[in-house]
């Protein structure tokens, strides 16, 4: 009996691709195969590195998934090849893995010579059908600043992960505060440069909080090394998370703020109210006057 197991992390996980087709039309897709003939530019939505979730395979044919993060993840497996293989569950259904946990997925049985090839990817959080955040969100900063780009902003807010997001222009070093209480699900704090190239979107410092209702708030373009929290830490509304900066794909110092949910396969942004109003470009927002360190 010859066994072959090939496991790959999906190349298009948590990514979108911008391309120009043969007619000169600019398009976006999360399907790499569709964009590949047109030399696409990969534009990542800020998520943890894909090796934060790993799959383990034993000689007995047992498959396990391990989530190293401090929040749940939703994993999608794709069977690319399945020759003379018996699986006991539908591996195409999303699998939720709790924080810091390894779970048994399935036992794969081979009939004579068997070949199995599949890919997998994950998104943070658990699937949710929340379409709008109606909770009371505090301003995610201290001070008073103007919204430079709002929902569906034509410059860069045109993808599922950031369509409903705010860019708030502010000096580097402005305190960035939790909009509501939650747990630090993941963060990046080491990138130290910025550019106007969309390919550098992934080189952004950020903090993502997971909230009890399943939504997540994202605070991005943070100053290098300014993080005041750590993954797994519970923070209160108004608590100091980091300092604003100018990292990643950015034309100038600002805070990118969004509310997100997991739609079963990826993170998408959802509309929200801030200070009881729908945020609009050009509006001034009053920040929190005091914060918790």
VOBA-1610 file (N, C-alpha, C; in pm, whole numbers, padded with zeros to 5 digits, always signed):
BEGIN
Unk+00085-00119+00000Unk+00000+00000+00000Unk+00089+00124+00000Unk+00064+00213-00091Unk+00137+00338-00101Unk+00046+00453-00062Unk+00090+00532+00032Unk+00010+00644+00078Unk+00079+00774+00042Unk+00003+00867-00003Unk+00053+01000-00033Unk-00040+01101+00029Unk+00013+01184+00116Unk-00067+01290+00175Unk+00001+01423+00146Unk-00069+01511+00079Unk-00018+01644+00050Unk-00108+01746+00117Unk-00052+01829+00201Unk-00128+01931+00271Unk-00071+02067+00234Unk-00157+02158+00198Unk-00111+02292+00160Unk-00201+02395+00225Unk-00141+02505+00265Unk-00219+02619+00311Unk-00267+02694+00188Unk-00394+02725+00183Unk-00451+02788+00065Unk-00385+02922+00035Unk-00347+02942-00090Unk-00279+03066-00129Unk-00372+03186-00125Unk-00502+03163-00140Unk-00592+03277-00147Unk-00662+03304-00014Unk-00613+03243+00094Unk-00676+03266+00223Unk-00659+03412+00265Unk-00769+03471+00306Unk-00768+03607+00360Unk-00706+03707+00264Unk-00719+03684+00132Unk-00660+03772+00034Unk-00762+03808-00074Unk-00741+03921-00133Unk-00814+03957-00254Unk-00711+03998-00357Unk-00751+03993-00483Unk-00658+04020-00592Unk-00715+04126-00683Unk-00634+04225-00714Unk-00671+04331-00807Unk-00605+04300-00941Unk-00684+04309-01050Unk-00625+04282-01180Unk-00695+04366-01287Unk-00626+04381-01400Unk-00680+04453-01515Unk-00695+04351-01628Unk-00819+04331-01674Unk-00841+04228-01775Unk-00807+04278-01915Unk-00835+04193-02016Unk-00795+04225-02153Unk-00868+04347-02209Unk-00978+04386-02146Unk-01052+04505-02189Unk-01010+04630-02114Unk-00915+04616-02022Unk-00871+04730-01945Unk-00955+04759-01822Unk-01046+04666-01787Unk-01134+04684-01672Unk-01063+04639-01545Unk-01063+04725-01443Unk-01004+04691-01314Unk-01106+04614-01232Unk-01067+04497-01180Unk-01158+04413-01104Unk-01088+04361-00979Unk-01171+04316-00883Unk-01120+04254-00762Unk-01187+04118-00746Unk-01112+04020-00694Unk-01167+03887-00671Unk-01089+03821-00559Unk-01153+03726-00489Unk-01080+03645-00391Unk-01044+03509-00449Unk-01064+03492-00581Unk-01030+03368-00649Unk-00903+03389-00732Unk-00791+03337-00685Unk-00664+03360-00752Unk-00665+03307-00895Unk-00726+03190-00917Unk-00727+03130-01051Unk-00793+03222-01153Unk-00895+03295-01109Unk-00963+03387-01199Unk-00872+03504-01240Unk-00791+03550-01146Unk-00707+03667-01171Unk-00570+03633-01229Unk-00527+03510-01215Unk-00390+03470-01250Unk-00347+03509-01392Unk-00433+03495-01494Unk-00388+03530-01630Unk-00354+03678-01648Unk-00397+03762-01552Unk-00380+03905-01568Unk-00279+03965-01471Unk-00186+03882-01422Unk-00081+03929-01332Unk-00138+04009-01216Unk-00217+03946-01129Unk-00287+04020-01024Unk-00194+04074-00915Unk-00242+04177-00849Unk-00177+04231-00730Unk-00253+04178-00609Unk-00183+04112-00518Unk-00248+04056-00400Unk-00268+04166-00296Unk-00389+04177-00245Unk-00421+04275-00142Unk-00478+04200-00022Unk-00400+04187+00081Unk-00442+04107+00195Unk-00527+04188+00291Unk-00626+04121+00348Unk-00698+04173+00463Unk-00616+04135+00585Unk-00605+04227+00680Unk-00516+04200+00793Unk-00568+04084+00877Unk-00496+03977+00876Unk-00525+03860+00957Unk-00395+03797+01002Unk-00400+03704+01099Unk-00278+03639+01145Unk-00213+03558+01033Unk-00084+03527+01053Unk-00016+03439+00959Unk-00089+03305+00955Unk-00094+03245+00837Unk-00172+03122+00822Unk-00113+03003+00898Unk+00014+03009+00940Unk+00068+02899+01020Unk+00025+02907+01166Unk-00060+03006+01200Unk-00115+03012+01335Unk-00211+02895+01359Unk-00262+02838+01252Unk-00345+02717+01260Unk-00276+02608+01180Unk-00256+02493+01241Unk-00184+02384+01173Unk-00267+02257+01173Unk-00240+02173+01074Unk-00307+02043+01063Unk-00205+01933+01088Unk-00243+01837+01171Unk-00154+01725+01203Unk-00215+01595+01154Unk-00134+01511+01093Unk-00178+01383+01037Unk-00096+01270+01099Unk-00162+01166+01148Unk-00093+01055+01211Unk-00090+00934+01118Unk-00006+00835+01153Unk+00006+00713+01073Unk-00125+00634+01069Unk-00209+00656+01168Unk-00339+00587+01172Unk-00442+00654+01082Unk-00403+00764+01019Unk-00495+00835+00931Unk-00578+00941+01001Unk-00542+00974+01124Unk-00619+01074+01199Unk-00575+01216+01162Unk-00671+01302+01143Unk-00646+01441+01112Unk-00684+01527+01232Unk-00595+01618+01272Unk-00619+01709+01383Unk-00592+01852+01338Unk-00663+01946+01395Unk-00638+02087+01372Unk-00601+02152+01505Unk-00496+02235+01502Unk-00454+02306+01622Unk-00461+02456+01597Unk-00528+02526+01688Unk-00541+02672+01682Unk-00453+02732+01792Unk-00349+02805+01751Unk-00257+02863+01849Unk-00299+03002+01896Unk-00408+03054+01840Unk-00451+03190+01872Unk-00534+03195+02000Unk-00557+03317+02049Unk-00634+03338+02171Unk-00780+03370+02142Unk-00827+03330+02029Unk-00967+03342+01992Unk-01001+03230+01897Unk-01129+03200+01877Unk-01169+03091+01789Unk-01138+03122+01643Unk-01125+03017+01563Unk-01105+03032+01419Unk-01202+02939+01346Unk-01232+02974+01222Unk-01315+02891+01137Unk-01229+02843+01022Unk-01215+02712+01011Unk-01125+02650+00913Unk-01206+02589+00800Unk-01160+02609+00678Unk-01222+02549+00560Unk-01121+02458+00493Unk-01158+02332+00474Unk-01075+02234+00404Unk-01127+02217+00262Unk-01037+02201+00168Unk-01077+02178+00029Unk-01006+02052-00020Unk-01085+01954-00062Unk-01029+01830-00113Unk-00990+01849-00260Unk-00860+01856-00286Unk-00813+01872-00424Unk-00802+01739-00496Unk-00773+01633-00421Unk-00762+01499-00479Unk-00796+01396-00373Unk-00876+01298-00409Unk-00920+01197-00313Unk-00938+01065-00389Unk-00828+00986-00399Unk-00830+00859-00471Unk-00829+00743-00372Unk-00931+00658-00379Unk-00940+00540-00292Unk-00933+00579-00145Unk-01006+00684-00110Unk-01006+00736+00026Unk-01149+00736+00079Unk-01164+00697+00205Unk-01293+00706+00272Unk-01280+00805+00388Unk-01360+00911+00387Unk-01366+01007+00497Unk-01502+00990+00565Unk-01506+01006+00696Unk-01626+00979+00773Unk-01712+01103+00795Unk-01661+01219+00756Unk-01739+01341+00770Unk-01721+01425+00643Unk-01810+01518+00624Unk-01802+01608+00510Unk-01697+01715+00540Unk-01579+01698+00483Unk-01469+01788+00514Unk-01482+01924+00448Unk-01584+01942+00366Unk-01603+02072+00301Unk-01677+02171+00390Unk-01733+02123+00501Unk-01805+02212+00593Unk-01708+02286+00684Unk-01732+02414+00711Unk-01642+02490+00800Unk-01630+02424+00937Unk-01512+02430+00992Unk-01482+02369+01121Unk-01437+02479+01218Unk-01504+02492+01330Unk-01468+02593+01430Unk-01375+02529+01534Unk-01262+02594+01558Unk-01164+02545+01655Unk-01149+02650+01765Unk-01169+02610+01888Unk-01163+02701+02002Unk-01019+02753+02022Unk-01002+02860+02100Unk-00869+02916+02123Unk-00774+02816+02189Unk-00649+02817+02145Unk-00542+02738+02207Unk-00583+02592+02223Unk-00642+02537+02119Unk-00701+02403+02128Unk-00666+02321+02004Unk-00647+02190+02025Unk-00636+02096+01914Unk-00759+02006+01915Unk-00820+01987+01798Unk-00938+01901+01789Unk-00915+01791+01687Unk-00984+01678+01708Unk-00984+01569+01611Unk-01082+01603+01500Unk-01039+01590+01375Unk-01124+01622+01261Unk-01188+01498+01203Unk-01107+01399+01167Unk-01160+01279+01102Unk-01049+01175+01093Unk-01090+01051+01071Unk-00995+00945+01038Unk-01015+00908+00891Unk-00907+00917+00816Unk-00912+00888+00673Unk-00863+00747+00649Unk-00945+00665+00586Unk-00909+00526+00556Unk-00873+00511+00409Unk-00762+00443+00384Unk-00716+00419+00248Unk-00757+00279+00204Unk-00799+00266+00079Unk-00835+00137+00020Unk-00725+00099-00078Unk-00634+00011-00035Unk-00520-00023-00119Unk-00429+00096-00134Unk-00395+00131-00256Unk-00314+00249-00280Unk-00404+00372-00275Unk-00369+00464-00191Unk-00453+00582-00175Unk-00375+00711-00189Unk-00440+00812-00241Unk-00378+00943-00256Unk-00476+01050-00208Unk-00427+01136-00123Unk-00510+01241-00067Unk-00437+01373-00079Unk-00502+01473-00133Unk-00444+01607-00143Unk-00553+01708-00112Unk-00523+01798-00022Unk-00619+01901+00009Unk-00547+02026+00057Unk-00619+02137+00054Unk-00567+02263+00105Unk-00663+02313+00213Unk-00616+02405+00294Unk-00704+02458+00398Unk-00665+02603+00428Unk-00761+02678+00477Unk-00733+02811+00527Unk-00829+02842+00641Unk-00803+02950+00711Unk-00888+02985+00824Unk-00912+03134+00828Unk-01018+03172+00898Unk-01044+03311+00933Unk-01072+03317+01082Unk-01031+03425+01145Unk-01053+03438+01289Unk-01201+03460+01317Unk-01242+03417+01437Unk-01381+03432+01478Unk-01467+03313+01438Unk-01593+03319+01475Unk-01690+03217+01441Unk-01796+03276+01349Unk-01855+03195+01263Unk-01953+03249+01167Unk-02065+03325+01236Unk-02100+03440+01180Unk-02204+03526+01237Unk-02284+03587+01123Unk-02414+03607+01149Unk-02498+03671+01048Unk-02532+03816+01086Unk-02460+03871+01184Unk-02481+04011+01222Unk-02452+04101+01102Unk-02548+04185+01066Unk-02533+04270+00949Unk-02495+04414+00984Unk-02520+04455+01109Unk-02483+04589+01152Unk-02459+04588+01301Unk-02360+04663+01344Unk-02329+04672+01488Unk-02411+04784+01549Unk-02509+04745+01631Unk-02596+04842+01697Unk-02551+04874+01839Unk-02437+04819+01880Unk-02389+04846+02015Unk-02338+04989+02025Unk-02318+05034+02147Unk-02269+05169+02171Unk-02117+05167+02163Unk-02065+05220+02054Unk-01921+05223+02034Unk-01865+05359+02076Unk-01757+05355+02151Unk-01686+05477+02184Unk-01593+05515+02068Unk-01556+05641+02061Unk-01455+05680+01962Unk-01324+05606+01994Unk-01257+05555+01893Unk-01139+05473+01917Unk-01010+05554+01934Unk-01020+05674+01992Unk-00901+05757+02007Unk-00927+05864+02112Unk-00821+05930+02153Unk-00830+06048+02240Unk-00802+06171+02156Unk-00878+06278+02177Unk-00861+06400+02099Unk-00984+06427+02014Unk-00969+06510+01912Unk-01078+06542+01821Unk-01022+06548+01679Unk-01076+06463+01590Unk-01019+06452+01456Unk-01129+06433+01353Unk-01092+06457+01227Unk-01187+06451+01117Unk-01175+06320+01040Unk-01289+06269+00992Unk-01292+06148+00910Unk-01242+06183+00770Unk-01135+06119+00728Unk-01079+06148+00595Unk-01130+06051+00489Unk-01175+05934+00528Unk-01237+05839+00436Unk-01339+05757+00514Unk-01459+05747+00460Unk-01568+05679+00531Unk-01609+05551+00458Unk-01732+05504+00487Unk-01781+05381+00425Unk-01778+05394+00273Unk-01739+05284+00207Unk-01733+05278+00060Unk-01644+05387+00001Unk-01541+05426+00075Unk-01448+05525+00023Unk-01383+05479-00106Unk-01378+05566-00204Unk-01332+05527-00338Unk-01182+05498-00343Unk-01105+05549-00248Unk-00960+05530-00255Unk-00920+05387-00219Unk-00967+05338-00104Unk-00924+05204-00063Unk-01030+05126+00014Unk-01150+05183+00035Unk-01254+05112+00108Unk-01355+05050+00011Unk-01306+04956-00068Unk-01392+04896-00170Unk-01383+04744-00174Unk-01336+04685-00064Unk-01323+04540-00054Unk-01403+04490+00066Unk-01440+04363+00067Unk-01526+04314+00176Unk-01472+04340+00316Unk-01341+04328+00335Unk-01286+04345+00468Unk-01278+04488+00517Unk-01290+04585+00425Unk-01276+04725+00468Unk-01381+04818+00407Unk-01483+04762+00344Unk-01584+04847+00280Unk-01649+04941+00381Unk-01679+04889+00500Unk-01739+04971+00606Unk-01631+05001+00710Unk-01546+05094+00677Unk-01435+05131+00765Unk-01417+05282+00762Unk-01350+05332+00864Unk-01318+05474+00873Unk-01168+05493+00871Unk-01123+05596+00799Unk-00988+05647+00814Unk-01000+05782+00883Unk-00928+05797+00992Unk-00936+05919+01072Unk-00795+05978+01078Unk-00776+06090+01009Unk-00644+06153+01005Unk-00607+06204+01143Unk-00484+06170+01188Unk-00438+06214+01320Unk-00286+06203+01325Unk-00222+06281+01410Unk-00076+06277+01421Unk-00028+06141+01473Unk+00091+06102+01430Unk+00155+05983+01486Unk+00170+06001+01637Unk+00134+05897+01712Unk+00146+05902+01857Unk+00018+05933+01931Unk-00093+05950+01858Unk-00223+05972+01924Unk-00268+05845+01994Unk-00316+05852+02118Unk-00364+05731+02187Unk-00481+05666+02113Unk-00468+05536+02088Unk-00575+05457+02025Unk-00641+05375+02135Unk-00774+05388+02148Unk-00847+05332+02261Unk-00950+05229+02215Unk-00979+05133+02301Unk-01079+05031+02270Unk-01216+05094+02258Unk-01285+05065+02147Unk-01420+05119+02126Unk-01522+05050+02214Unk-01496+04925+02252Unk-01578+04854+02350Unk-01496+04740+02407Unk-01542+04683+02516Unk-01466+04580+02586Unk-01454+04454+02501Unk-01341+04385+02515Unk-01320+04261+02442Unk-01186+04200+02473Unk-01152+04096+02400Unk-01027+04024+02417Unk-00937+04047+02297Unk-00810+04068+02321Unk-00715+04087+02211Unk-00700+03954+02139Unk-00756+03946+02020Unk-00752+03822+01943Unk-00618+03805+01872Unk-00574+03910+01805Unk-00443+03906+01740Unk-00394+04047+01718Unk-00264+04060+01689Unk-00206+04192+01668Unk-00072+04178+01598Unk-00029+04288+01536Unk+00105+04298+01481Unk+00162+04432+01525Unk+00294+04432+01554Unk+00351+04550+01619Unk+00492+04581+01569Unk+00540+04512+01465Unk+00681+04521+01431Unk+00711+04589+01297Unk+00610+04615+01215Unk+00637+04681+01087Unk+00671+04827+01109Unk+00766+04880+01032Unk+00814+05016+01059Unk+00822+05104+00935Unk+00745+05072+00831Unk+00750+05155+00712Unk+00611+05168+00651Unk+00598+05258+00553Unk+00471+05274+00485Unk+00497+05305+00338Unk+00395+05286+00255Unk+00407+05319+00113Unk+00268+05337+00056Unk+00262+05382-00070Unk+00134+05397-00139Unk+00109+05279-00233Unk+00183+05170-00213Unk+00167+05049-00293Unk+00069+04956-00222Unk-00045+04922-00286Unk-00142+04833-00221Unk-00083+04699-00178Unk+00026+04658-00242Unk+00088+04531-00204Unk+00143+04535-00061Unk+00160+04654-00008Unk+00212+04666+00128Unk+00101+04671+00233Unk-00022+04642+00191Unk-00133+04642+00286Unk-00108+04549+00403Unk-00043+04435+00376Unk-00020+04336+00482Unk+00088+04379+00581Unk+00168+04480+00545Unk+00276+04523+00633Unk+00227+04634+00725Unk+00118+04606+00792Unk+00052+04705+00875Unk+00045+04657+01019Unk+00078+04744+01112Unk+00059+04712+01253Unk-00087+04732+01289Unk-00143+04639+01366Unk-00284+04649+01402Unk-00311+04575+01532Unk-00427+04604+01590Unk-00482+04526+01702Unk-00625+04489+01664Unk-00662+04363+01687Unk-00801+04320+01664Unk-00858+04268+01795Unk-00972+04323+01835Unk-01042+04279+01956Unk-01162+04192+01918Unk-01183+04085+01992Unk-01301+04001+01978Unk-01399+04034+02090Unk-01526+04058+02054Unk-01626+04100+02151Unk-01726+03988+02179Unk-01795+03994+02293Unk-01885+03884+02331Unk-01993+03853+02228Unk-02035+03951+02148Unk-02139+03926+02047Unk-02084+03862+01920Unk-01953+03835+01916Unk-01892+03771+01799Unk-01833+03868+01700Unk-01862+03998+01714Unk-01801+04097+01625Unk-01658+04123+01669Unk-01583+04186+01580Unk-01444+04222+01608Unk-01422+04367+01567Unk-01342+04440+01643Unk-01303+04574+01603Unk-01156+04573+01565Unk-01123+04647+01460Unk-00988+04649+01405Unk-00933+04791+01412Unk-00809+04804+01461Unk-00741+04932+01476Unk-00607+04917+01403Unk-00587+04991+01293Unk-00473+04963+01207Unk-00390+05086+01174Unk-00270+05060+01120Unk-00166+05158+01085Unk-00099+05212+01211Unk-00087+05129+01312Unk-00036+05171+01441Unk+00115+05194+01440Unk+00160+05275+01533Unk+00302+05306+01545Unk+00381+05183+01585Unk+00497+05167+01527Unk+00583+05051+01554Unk+00618+05043+01702Unk+00598+04924+01760Unk+00637+04900+01898Unk+00556+04971+02002Unk+00439+05024+01965Unk+00361+05102+02061Unk+00252+05021+02132Unk+00241+04894+02101Unk+00135+04812+02159Unk+00141+04808+02311Unk+00027+04833+02374Unk+00018+04832+02520Unk-00058+04711+02572Unk-00098+04622+02483Unk-00172+04503+02520Unk-00104+04382+02457Unk-00155+04263+02485Unk-00098+04141+02428Unk-00210+04043+02396Unk-00187+03951+02302Unk-00291+03855+02266Unk-00341+03777+02387Unk-00472+03760+02392Unk-00535+03689+02502Unk-00578+03777+02617Unk-00536+03903+02617Unk-00567+03995+02727Unk-00708+04052+02710Unk-00782+04056+02819Unk-00912+04123+02818Unk-00891+04271+02843Unk-00954+04354+02762Unk-00941+04500+02778Unk-01080+04561+02794Unk-01086+04669+02867Unk-01211+04741+02888Unk-01229+04849+02781Unk-01354+04887+02758Unk-01382+05000+02670Unk-01307+05122+02721Unk-01236+05191+02631Unk-01159+05308+02670Unk-01016+05278+02707Unk-00977+05152+02712Unk-00841+05117+02751Unk-00743+05148+02637Unk-00623+05192+02673Unk-00520+05225+02576Unk-00468+05097+02510Unk-00478+05091+02377Unk-00432+04974+02301Unk-00292+04997+02244Unk-00270+05115+02186Unk-00144+05146+02118Unk-00148+05293+02081Unk-00051+05336+01998Unk-00048+05472+01948Unk-00069+05470+01797Unk-00135+05572+01747Unk-00157+05577+01602Unk-00025+05596+01530Unk-00024+05555+01402Unk+00100+05563+01326Unk+00075+05583+01178Unk+00165+05527+01098Unk+00161+05545+00954Unk+00231+05427+00889Unk+00184+05305+00918Unk+00251+05185+00870Unk+00167+05115+00764Unk+00235+05041+00676Unk+00166+04965+00572Unk+00126+05052+00454Unk+00013+05016+00391Unk-00040+05090+00276Unk-00109+05214+00328Unk-00039+05327+00323Unk-00089+05449+00387Unk-00030+05571+00319Unk-00113+05671+00296Unk-00066+05795+00235Unk-00026+05899+00339Unk-00056+05872+00465Unk-00021+05965+00570Unk-00069+05913+00704Unk-00028+05976+00813Unk-00066+05928+00947Unk-00217+05927+00966Unk-00271+05815+01007Unk-00414+05804+01034Unk-00443+05674+01107Unk-00565+05664+01157Unk-00615+05541+01218Unk-00721+05481+01127Unk-00706+05354+01094Unk-00808+05280+01020Unk-00888+05200+01122Unk-01019+05221+01125Unk-01105+05155+01224Unk-01221+05087+01153Unk-01248+04961+01190Unk-01358+04887+01128Unk-01417+04789+01228Unk-01544+04755+01205Unk-01610+04646+01277Unk-01627+04532+01178Unk-01587+04412+01219Unk-01588+04298+01129Unk-01665+04180+01188Unk-01703+04089+01099Unk-01761+03962+01139Unk-01705+03853+01049Unk-01717+03729+01094Unk-01678+03613+01014Unk-01803+03564+00939Unk-01795+03557+00807Unk-01912+03513+00730Unk-01910+03364+00698Unk-01819+03291+00761Unk-01809+03148+00739Unk-01683+03109+00666Unk-01631+03200+00583Unk-01509+03171+00509Unk-01405+03282+00520Unk-01447+03403+00556Unk-01353+03514+00563Unk-01411+03625+00651Unk-01329+03727+00677Unk-01376+03843+00751Unk-01436+03945+00654Unk-01549+04000+00694Unk-01611+04109+00618Unk-01643+04221+00717Unk-01640+04342+00668Unk-01674+04457+00752Unk-01824+04480+00749Unk-01876+04541+00856Unk-02019+04569+00865Unk-02040+04715+00907Unk-02152+04776+00871Unk-02179+04914+00911Unk-02193+04927+01062Unk-02169+05046+01112Unk-02183+05072+01255Unk-02212+05219+01276Unk-02264+05250+01394Unk-02283+05388+01437Unk-02169+05426+01531Unk-02132+05551+01528Unk-02030+05600+01620Unk-02082+05730+01681Unk-02090+05733+01812Unk-02149+05847+01883Unk-02292+05872+01836Unk-02362+05764+01802Unk-02502+05773+01764Unk-02527+05823+01624Unk-02423+05838+01543Unk-02440+05886+01406Unk-02372+05790+01308Unk-02417+05795+01182Unk-02350+05720+01077Unk-02229+05803+01033Unk-02108+05751+01048Unk-01989+05831+01017Unk-01985+05870+00869Unk-01951+05994+00842Unk-01941+06043+00706Unk-01811+06120+00687Unk-01760+06117+00565Unk-01636+06187+00534Unk-01649+06336+00567Unk-01546+06390+00631Unk-01543+06531+00665Unk-01595+06564+00802Unk-01669+06471+00865Unk-01722+06498+00999Unk-01609+06495+01103Unk-01624+06583+01202Unk-01532+06581+01315Unk-01587+06488+01422Unk-01498+06412+01482Unk-01536+06320+01590Unk-01463+06360+01717Unk-01540+06370+01824Unk-01479+06396+01953Unk-01435+06263+02014Unk-01310+06255+02057Unk-01258+06133+02115Unk-01289+06122+02262Unk-01239+06019+02324Unk-01257+05997+02468Unk-01164+06090+02544Unk-01216+06149+02646Unk-01139+06249+02722Unk-01046+06185+02823Unk-01074+06061+02863Unk-00988+05990+02958Unk-00981+05844+02916Unk-00872+05781+02949Unk-00858+05641+02909Unk-00784+05562+03015Unk-00797+05431+03004Unk-00736+05339+03100Unk-00607+05284+03042Unk-00499+05293+03115Unk-00371+05237+03070Unk-00366+05088+03104
//
